[in-house]
Amino acid sequence: MQELLDTSHFKVQGSWNLIWKLKNPPEVKKIIMWRICRNCLPTRLRLKDKGVTCPMDCTLCTVGSEDTLHLFFQCQICLNVWSMLHFFSSISILLQQDMDRKNIIFKALQDLSKEDAALFCCVL
């Protein structure tokens, strides 16, 4: 069956074990982290891609277009939350690089301690 059905287009590359090994509630790992990395959250940009008529601006800051990258890592409201964490400097360095949301998450989980990685996921 695997030879007949090509499911390779469903696979998303990444260090998924970094997420699954976290000491977080399953809802955080499966519902939030997995959906952010797979770009499955119903942001305004994704809704528009699916044919839903809605404004594109971020509901929090009304400045940028609401996609996953903006919503969790570029929005000024979210940056204010990130700035309260003791590992914000590590996150800030990642945000200055030209990476997508999935790579930011995987790199943060790789670089942060287990405790900080778990907190990072919960803050997301």
N, C-alpha and C positions, 0 to 999 in steps of 0.2 A: 504493500500500500504506500509506503514511504517513497518508493521509486515512482509511483504513479502520480502522487500528489506532491507538488512542489510548494512547500510552505516557507521557503527561505525568505520570501518578501515580508513575512511577519516578524522576523527576528530583528532585534535592535541590538547592536553591538554595545558592549559596556561591561563594567565590573559589577554585575548584578549581585554577586556574593557579598559585596560590601553592604548592600542593603539587607539581604536576607539574614546575615549574621548579627545584625544590630539587636540590642536588647531593648526594643521598642514594642509597643502594642502592635498586633498584626494590622490594625486599621491604618496605622502610620506607614508601615512598610508597604502593604498591598494596595491600599486605596490612595494614599497621598503620594508617596515616593514613586511608586510604579507608574502612576498616572502622569506625574510631572515629567518623568524621564521619557515616557512614551508619547508625550504631548496629547494626552487624552482628556484633560480637564476642559470643561466648557467655558473657556475664556471667550471674550467677545470676538476675537479674531477667528477662533475655531468655529463659533456659531455662525459667523458671516460666511466662512468657507462651506458650511452645511446649508446655506440658503436662508438663514434666519436674519431678518432685518432688525438691526440694532445699532446704536451708536458705537463707534470704535474706541472712543477715549476711555482711559482707565477710570473705573468707578471710584478709586481712592484719591488719585491726584488730579484727574482730568487733564493731564498733560500728554502722556504718551498713549500709544495704541495698546490695548489690553491683550497682550499675549503672555505666555507663561514666563518668558524671560523677564519682561517688564514687571509683571505682577509680583514675582518673588525676589527679583534681584536688582531692578533698576528704578522702581517707583520710590519716590522720596519718602513716602510714609513707611514703606517696608525697610528702606535703608536706615530710618530712624530706629526701628526695632532692632535691626542687625547691630547697630552701633552700641546698643546697650550690653551686648555680649562680650565677655572677656577675650574671645577669639576673633573679634571683628577684624583685626588687622590681617589675619590669615584669609578671611573671606574677602576683604577689600582687595587684596593682591589678586585673587582669582577673578574678581569682577573687572579688574583693569585689563585682563587678558581678553583676547577675542575668542571666547568660547560660548557654546550654546548652553542651555540650562542643564542638559543631561551631563555634559562634561564638567561643568562647574560642580554639580552634585557629586559625581564620582571622584573628582579630584579632592573635594573637601573631605569626603568620607575616607579617602586614602591618607590625607595629611593630618587630620585631627585625631586626637586620642579617642578611645572608644566612648568615653563619657561625653566628650564634646561632640562627637559624631551623632550620638543619640539625641543630645540637646538640639543640634543643628536640624535634625529631621523633625523634631517636635515643633520647632519654631517655624519651619516651612509649613 
